[in-house]
Structure formats: C-alpha cells, structure tokens
C-alpha cells in the first residue's frame, strides 16, 4: 500500500479528464469518430499528430491495452478509446470506469490511493499526443522550452469550463523541431484545490515504441525543475506489452464486478 501512495505522490497528482457523460451506442463510434475529424487543430499540433502516425490512424482503433510493471501488483490497463470506459487489473485489486461511475474491487484494501483520481491517470500520460485532440480543449501559444541548449517549440492547452474533474488544469506540449515528435509535457495540478497553479511539472518523452501503426511511449521520465529550467531526471516509468485493437470489448468487461463498490472523489 505504501508503494502505491508513494507512486501517486511521485506522479504529482495529474488531473483526470473524464469521458463525456453521454453514452453512445455500439453502432455509432465510427460516425462519431469521423465527425471529430472535422475539428480544426493548430498546424503545429497537426504536424505532431502526423509524426506519431496521424490522428486518423489513431481513431481507427477502438481498444488500447498496456502493462505497467511494478515490484508488487503490476497493472494491466484497458481503455475503450471512443467512450473512455476503462479498467485496471492487478493480482490484488481492480478498478475501472463503466461509463457512469468509478468502481474498485479491493477485498484486502491493498490500494491506498483515490480510484477516482487514478483509474484513467496513466492513460492520459500514455496516449499522448493523441488525447490532445479531445473535445473541450482550447489551444494557445507558449514560449519555447530550452533543454541542453536546444529549443522545443510548444502549444498551450487549457480546457473549457465543465470539462473533466479539473478544468482549470493547464498543459504545455513541446515538440522536437527536427522530427515534430512530442518531446516534453508540462502540466499544472488543480484536482485537490480547484485553484489555478503556477507550478508546472515536466515529463520528458524521448523513448517511443510502434504500437499498431502509431508511436506511443515505451517509457516517460519526470524531471526535477525550477520554473521552466529543467534539472536532473528521475526514474523512468515504463509501459510494456501494449496493443491496439479495432474491436471493442463487451460492456460487461468494464462493468462493476460483484463485490466491488462505487467510489467517490477524494475517498480511499
């Protein structure tokens, strides 16, 4: 349990963005996906999407799965990319989002964190840069991030009011001008306080893996920092055995299992 708590603290309390409240039928996803393709993105962000295999290719997939190895209770994450239902399974506990509510099955009370916060936390780190095409995002300008003498141009990301559990969060995606691949993610945290923050945390994305026909991170690394000055690296967080599927898992896969309980924000 202590390791889970420390891991959450290490992540810096990244804000979770919930799926839309509407439930789409199984026959609608392709129509919904093509409609979203009409959305206009900044030219720089479109280049980043293309450098990772294209947004159109990403949206041709329905189910994402990956593993996060740990000393104890390694996690298997599964996400429906259209309706954002999700599930995390470990040898000791499970948690998920069934489209309406967050649930957890933890008979021995091994997990010490907040399932509402964590159930889709790592998905939003792992599915970069493609999650930056979600609805409700406002794009803006930001200054270059400089690391080891190299300038990384960037795009500011904020959310419309009412989007997710922490709409005041702000993000900054910075890309390599030589390859257009994503290189850094900066983010602020408002989940606990609900107030805007000037404290921007930084993650480096420089280890990519081909999954299906797109590039997703093989690992990501948090860095120590002072403002926008990047310091030394912390330990990388790896992702393994990733897969993308065209088909959806049945609704029962994400449903709250017998013995599980509904979780509310802030409860452990």
CORRA-V915644 format. One record per backbone hydrogen bond with DSSP energy under -1.0 kcal/mol. CO is the residue of the C=O (numbers start at 1). NH is the residue of the N-H. If there is no record, write none. Layout:
co->CO nh->NH
co->CO nh->NH
//
This chain:
co->1 nh->5
co->2 nh->6
co->3 nh->7
co->4 nh->8
co->5 nh->9
co->6 nh->10
co->7 nh->11
co->8 nh->13
co->16 nh->165
co->25 nh->28
co->28 nh->32
co->29 nh->33
co->30 nh->34
co->31 nh->35
co->32 nh->36
co->33 nh->37
co->35 nh->38
co->36 nh->39
co->42 nh->46
co->43 nh->47
co->44 nh->48
co->45 nh->49
co->46 nh->50
co->47 nh->51
co->49 nh->52
co->49 nh->54
co->50 nh->53
co->52 nh->215
co->54 nh->58
co->55 nh->59
co->57 nh->60
co->58 nh->61
co->62 nh->81
co->63 nh->245
co->64 nh->79
co->65 nh->243
co->66 nh->77
co->67 nh->240
co->68 nh->75
co->75 nh->68
co->76 nh->89
co->77 nh->66
co->78 nh->87
co->79 nh->64
co->80 nh->84
co->85 nh->80
co->86 nh->97
co->87 nh->78
co->88 nh->95
co->89 nh->76
co->93 nh->90
co->94 nh->105
co->95 nh->88
co->96 nh->103
co->97 nh->86
co->101 nh->98
co->102 nh->263
co->103 nh->96
co->104 nh->261
co->105 nh->94
co->106 nh->109
co->114 nh->118
co->115 nh->119
co->118 nh->121
co->120 nh->124
co->122 nh->126
co->123 nh->127
co->127 nh->131
co->129 nh->132
co->130 nh->133
co->131 nh->134
co->136 nh->160
co->138 nh->158
co->140 nh->156
co->145 nh->152
co->147 nh->150
co->150 nh->147
co->152 nh->145
co->153 nh->175
co->155 nh->173
co->156 nh->140
co->157 nh->171
co->158 nh->138
co->160 nh->163
co->166 nh->169
co->170 nh->188
co->171 nh->157
co->172 nh->186
co->173 nh->155
co->174 nh->183
co->174 nh->184
co->176 nh->180
co->181 nh->176
co->183 nh->205
co->184 nh->174
co->185 nh->203
co->186 nh->172
co->187 nh->201
co->190 nh->194
co->198 nh->200
co->201 nh->187
co->202 nh->223
co->203 nh->185
co->204 nh->221
co->207 nh->218
co->207 nh->219
co->209 nh->216
co->211 nh->214
co->214 nh->211
co->216 nh->209
co->218 nh->239
co->220 nh->237
co->221 nh->204
co->222 nh->234
co->224 nh->231
co->226 nh->229
co->229 nh->226
co->232 nh->224
co->237 nh->220
co->240 nh->67
co->243 nh->65
co->245 nh->62
co->245 nh->63
co->250 nh->253
co->257 nh->260
co->261 nh->104
co->264 nh->267
//
